[in-house]
């Protein structure tokens, strides 16, 4: 008989390792979701339709005290005794309600694979775990043994901040000593996947010398791997899903000491705002039976209106990676040849594509400039300029310089070409054309941009290609061409550069390689 007593939960009303079909039936039967015309189930996550970074904590103990970067805004400490008491309260509550349990894996490279046990209150949360993590074979399940990480997700449990030490009633807490990701008060599924990713972002570099990356990745027929860094909304999923290249994964990867790239997940979690079959056919086609739509609006016929943001702009779909036809199996590939930093530039001054030196690559990686896109986080209603180190600060427990050093060494060692791609605005505050962005990235991947003339941009000193086949107009390559006034363009460029310098001050004392500082824009 299976039991949850080792996790402090005494409950006989538990359903183990249900099939996706059974979980869908449970979801619909309990009135927790509806069936869309496509065959996907549609659910609403309630109060929280995005992550809540101010309510994400790491337990401060002998493992984390001297290794986690306690910056006061991203990695927030939580008292160990408070965690134990809160966990016991959640476990006691979980003992009184129906539960769903799933065993899964994280890490496609078996040398670095992690076993996960997810205990969830809702069947669709359990289905999300099925979609997003690696699904064990029957043989792997039979020999699963002890889990490496426990995910306990009980949205209806609301904390008492005064008693429990949380900020408010919702919380997402990592305990590296007990290897527990504890989620309560929020049903947003992103808290589950980002909890495990954050855990591995600490463990992989510290214990395995693996660089964890908030990125998507794909590979060509000749094994030429490409990595796409970027926050949610900058195009990681969209731009890495290419019919001519095999998808390795869309969000979370590791780069091993022997120069392999592996997907940490077993699924995709894509934004569906303004989705269409014409713009993103692969993602659109993956919305079928087995997929989970989050916080979308659809009519009485079950047709989804992907332009409707009345619930949130952060509408999402999760699906197993094999719902994309052209994938790498297993999700492991060779050493990267190209790296793309995707940024949503709200100022409209960065070019649609530019080539970076190794020093600039390290500087921009540690900086992680972008704009938070509406709906991705609680309270974000329009793009906001921000710096998210390593293009994923919310999930990086170590000091940014540790990740930056690892990436810089790998770029130099393997002579990887690094590109910065602006998927945000031009000078007229018009969103960059997806068709043009795809053409520019395709040219970089094919090596076409190795043989064109370049011009150095003012202030940022990055190299801008002067021509590219397949784009709408060569004029788009120079951002100043979209401005009515060149002086206004320069003024805004210098303002952004100053923001870079101001942001980087907090890193300078820990930067051992002075060459990284040479990658900064001019003052």
N, C-alpha and C positions, 0 to 999 in steps of 0.2 A: 504494500500500500504506500502510495506517495503521501508525503506529509510536509507541511510548512512549519512544523514546530521548531526546526533548527533556525528559522528566521523569526521566532517569537510569535508566530501566528497559529492559533488553534482554531481551525475552521474545516468543517467537513463539506461545506458548500463551495467546492472548488472544481473548476473544469480545466483539465490539463491538455495542452498541445492540440487544441481543436483545429480542425482544418479551416482554411479561409472561407469555405462555403458555410461551414457551421457557424463561424463567427459573424458572417454577414446575416445569416438567418436569425441569430440571437439579437443582433443589432436592430434589425427590422422588427422582429417579434416584440421586443421591449419598447418599441417606439422611440429608439435613440437615433434613428436615421431614416432616410428615405432613399428610394431607388430612382436614380436618374435614367433617362432614356438610353444612355450609352451602356447601361449595365453596371456602372460604378455606383457604390453607395455614397450618399451625401450626408455629412454630419455637421453639427455646429458645436464649436468648442466652448460656447458660453461667454462668460465674462471676459476671458482672455483669448484674444485672437492673434497674439504674438508673444514672444518671450518677454519676460519682465526682469531685465538685468539687475535692477536694484534689489531684487529678491532672490538672487542667486548667490550662494555662499559656499565656502570651502572650510571644512573643520580644521582649525589650527592645532596641530599636535606635533609630536617629535618627528614625524615624517615630513610635514609641510612647513613647519615654522621657519626654517632657514633656507628653503628652496623655492617656495611660492613667492611671487612678486606681489607683496601686499601694497598695492598702489592706492588703495582707498576709494577706488571708483569701480573697478572691474572685479578684482579678486577680494571679496569681502570675507573677513574671518568670522568663524562661528565657534563658539565654545564647545569643547568636546563633551563635557557633562550635560550641557544643554541639548546637544544632539542626541545623546543616549536617552535622555528623558523624553524628548520629542518623538524619537523613533518608537519607544515603548508605547507611547500614546497612540501613534498611528497604527502600530501593529495590533494593539488591543481593539481599536476601532475596526481594522480590517478583518478581525476575527468574527465580526458580527454581520458582515455583508457578503453577498456572492462575489467570488473572485475568479479571475482567469489567469492561468500561468502558462508561460511559454519559455522554452529554452532555445537559445539562439547563439550565433557566433558573430564576432567582429574581427575583421582582418582577413582578407583573401589569401595572404601569404601565410601558410600554415606555421612557419617559423615564429610568427608574431601573433598568432590567433588567440583571441580571448573568448572565454565562455561566459554567457550572460543568462541569468534567470530573471525574467520580467514578470512581476505580479501586478496585475492591473484590475481596477474596479470596473472599467467598461470593456465590453467585447471589442469595440472598434479601436480602442487603444492597443489591445492585444493584436488585432489585425494589423495595426500600424507597425508593431514590432515585427510581425511576420513579413510585411512588405519591405521594411527598411534595413533589417539586419540579415546576415547570411543564414540561410535555412539549412540546418543540419540534415544529413542523410539518416535513414533508419539506423544504419550501423553506428553513426556518430552519436545519435540519441541513446542507443543502447549502452554505449560506453562513456556517456557524458560525464559522469562522476561529479565531483564538487565544482560548483560554479566559481568563476573568478570575480564576477561583479553581479550584485543584486540591484535591480531597478524595482522600487516600490512606488507605484503611482496611484494615489487615492485622491482624486479631485474633490470629492465631497467632504473630505476632512479639512476643516479650516482651523488654522493655528490661532492661539491667543497670544498676541505679541508680547504682552506683559509677562505672561507665564513662560512662553516658549523661546523668547529671545529673537523672534523674527521681526521684520519691519512691519508687515501686515499679515493678513490671513493666508496668503499664498507663499510658497517657498519652493526652492529647488536647491538641495544641499548635497555636496559631495563629501564623503568621508573616505580618505585614502587608506586609513588604518583598517577600517572595517570593510572597505570596498563596497560601499553602498551609495547609490544615487537615489535620494529620497525626494519625491515630488508630491506636493499636496496643495489643495486650494485652487489649482489651475488644471484645466483639461487640455490645454494647448499641447499638441503632440510633439512640437519642436523641442519642448523641455526634455523629453525622453532621449531623443537622438543626440542633442547637444550635451546632455549630461554625460553620456558615454564618451563622446568625442573629447570633451574637456578632460575626462579622466585619462584617456589615452594620450592627450597632449602633454600630460605630466609624466606618465609612465614610460612612453616610448623613447623620448630623448634621454631621460634619466637612467633607465635600466637597460635599454636596448640599442642606444645610439642611432635610433631611427628618427628622421625629421618628420613630424606630423604636419600636415598641410590642409588648410581650409581652401580647397581648390577642387576643380573638376579636371578630368584628364581623358585624353583619347590617344589612339595610336594609328598610324598609317600602315599601308600594306608592307612597307619595308621596315616596320618596327620603330619608326620615328615618333617617339612619344611627345605629346604637347601637354603642358600644364596650364590651367587657367585659374589664377587667383582672383578673388573678388568677394565682396559681401553680397548678401541676398539682394537681388534686384539689379545687379550689375551685368548679369547675363551668363553666369557660369554654366548653368544647365543648358540654356539655349545654344550658346556658342560651341559647347563641347559635343552637343548632339548633332552629328554631321553624317549624312548618309554615305559619305566617301571615306569615313574613318570609323574605327571601332571604338565604342565608348568603354572606357575603363570604369568610370564612376563620375558622379555629378557634384560631389560636395566635400568628401573627406578621404584623404589619402596619406600613405606613409612612403617615405623615400629611404630605402635601406642602405646600410653601409656598403653592400655589394652592388649598389646602383640599380635596384629594381624599384618600380613604383607599384604599389598595391592599393586597391580600394578597401577602405575600412568597412564600408557598408555593403548591403546586398540589394539596395533599392534606390529610388530617386524621389526627391521631395521638391517638386517644381512649383513656382508661382504660376498662376493661371490668369492673372489680370490681363484682360484684352487678348487672351489666347485665341488663335484662329488656325485652321488647317493650312491656310496659305502661308502664314508666317512661321509656324513651328509645327510642321506635319508630324514629326516623330513623337513629340510630347502629346499633341492632340490625339494621335492614334493610340497612345498608351492609356487614354481614359476610357476604360472598358471594364467588363466584369472583373473584379479583383482589385480595382483601384479604389482609393478613398478620396473623395472630394471634401474639402474643408471650407465651410463658411461661404459657399456659393449660393446664388439665387437662381431658381429655375421655375418655369411656368407649370401649368397644370398637366402639360404633356411630358414633362420631365426634361425639357430642353433647357440647358444651362445658358444663362446670360452672362458671359464672361466679362462684360463691360460693367456689370452692376457691382458697385462698391458699397452698397447700403449697409452691409454687415461689416466689411473691412476691405481695405485695399490688399491685404495680405492673404488673398484667397490662394488655396494650395491644392495639390494633388500628390498622393503618395502611391507608388506602384513598385512591384519587384523589377529589378533591372532587366530581366529577360522580356519585359513588355516592350523594350526597345529592340528592334530586330538586329541591328548591327552592333553587337557588343563583343568585347574581349572575354574569352572563357579559357581559364579562370581570369578573374579581374586583376591580373598581374602583367606588367609590361616592362620593357627595357628602359634603359637610361634616357631621360628627356633630352630632346634636341632644341626645343623652344619653350620659353616660359612667357606667358602673357599676364600682365597686371591689368585687370579690368577695373576701371574707376568711373564712377558717375560724377563728372565734374559739373557742379552746379554754377560755377563762375563762367563757363563757356570759353576758357582760355587754353586748355590743353588740346593738342592735335588729336585727330581720330586714331592715329597710330604714330609711334615714335620708337626709335631704337635706343636702348640704354647701355652705357658702359657697365662693367662689373661693379664699379664703385657706386654708380647711380642706382643700379639694381638693388644693392644692399641698403642704400639710403632710403629708397622708395618702399622697399619691403618693410623695413622697420617703421617707416612713417605710416604706410597704409592709408594714403589719402583716398577719400571717396565722399559720398553724401549718403546719409541714411535715407532709405526710400520709405515713403509713407506706408504705414501698416506693419512693417517688419517688427517693430518694437512698440510697446504700449506708449501712447502719447505722441507718436510721430505721425503727423498729418500731411506734411509736405517735405520735400527733400531738404536735408540739413547738412551743411558741410561739416565733416568730421574727420578725425584721424583714428583709424582702427588698426593698431600695429599688427603686422603680419597678415593683414586683411582678415582678421578674425580675433580681435583683442578679447572679445567676450568669452572666448573659449581657450585662451592661452594662459595657463597658470604660472609659467616661468617668466623670467625677465625677457623682454623682447630681444635683447642683444644675444641671448642664447640661441634662439631660433634664427636670428639674422646671421650669426656667425656660421651656423651649420649650412644655411642656404648659400651664403657667399662662397664658402669653401667648395661646395658641390658645383656651383656655377663655374668657378675657375678651373677646378679639376677636370671637368668634362666639356669645357668650352661651349657652354649652353648660350644660345642667343636669347636675349631678354627684351621684350617689347612692352610698352605701356599703351593701352588702348582706352580711349575715352568713349564710353557708351552713354554719356550724359548729354549735356547741352552744347550747342555751338553759341556763337556770339549773339545770335538772335533769340536765344533761349528756346531753340527748337531741338528736340531729341535727335540724336544721331540716327541715321538710317540703318536699320538692321541689315539690309541688303548690302550697303556699302561696308559695314563692319565685317560681314562675312567675307566679302571680296578681299579686304585688306588682310584679314587673318589667313585666308587661303593662300594669298600671294606670299606671305611670310613663311608659311609652312612648306610651300613648294620651292622656296629659295629664290623666287622671282625678285624679291626686294634686295637681294644681294648684289644686283647688277644695275641699280638705278642711282641717279644723282640724289644727294642728301643736302639738306640745309639745316644749320644749327638754329634752334629756336632761341629767342631772346630770353634772358633771365634763367630759364630752366636748363638751357644748354643741351637739350636732348636732340637727337638727330631725326629729322623729318624727311621721309621719302618724297621726291618731287613728282613721281608718276606711279601709276598702278593700273594695270588692266582690270576692267570689270566694274570700276566705280562710276558713279553717275557723272562726276565732274572733277577734274584734277584740282580745281580751286578749293575743294573741301579740305585738302591736305594741310593747308596753312590756315590756322584758326583765325588769324587777323582778317582773312577775306570775308568772314561772316559778320564783321563789325562795321558799323557806319563810320567809326573814327579809330584810326590807328593809335592815337594818343590814349583814347579811352581803353583800348585793348591793353596797351602797355601798363597803364595805371592799375587795371584789374589784375594783370599778370604779376606785378610787383606786390600787390596786396596779398595774393595767394602765396607767393614766395615767402613773404613775411610771416604768414600763418604757419608755413612749414618750419621756419627757423624757430618760431616761438614754441611750437609743439615739440621740436627735437631737443630742446634744452634739457628736458627731464631724462634723456638717454645719454647725453654726452659724457657724463662722468664715468659711465660703465662701458663706453666704446673703447676697446683696446686697439683696434685697427684704425689708424688715422686716415687711411685711404677711404674709409666709408664716409668720413666728413667731407671728402673732396667731391662726393656725389651730390652735395646739396646745391640748390639753386643759388645764383649770385645774389648778394644783398644790394 
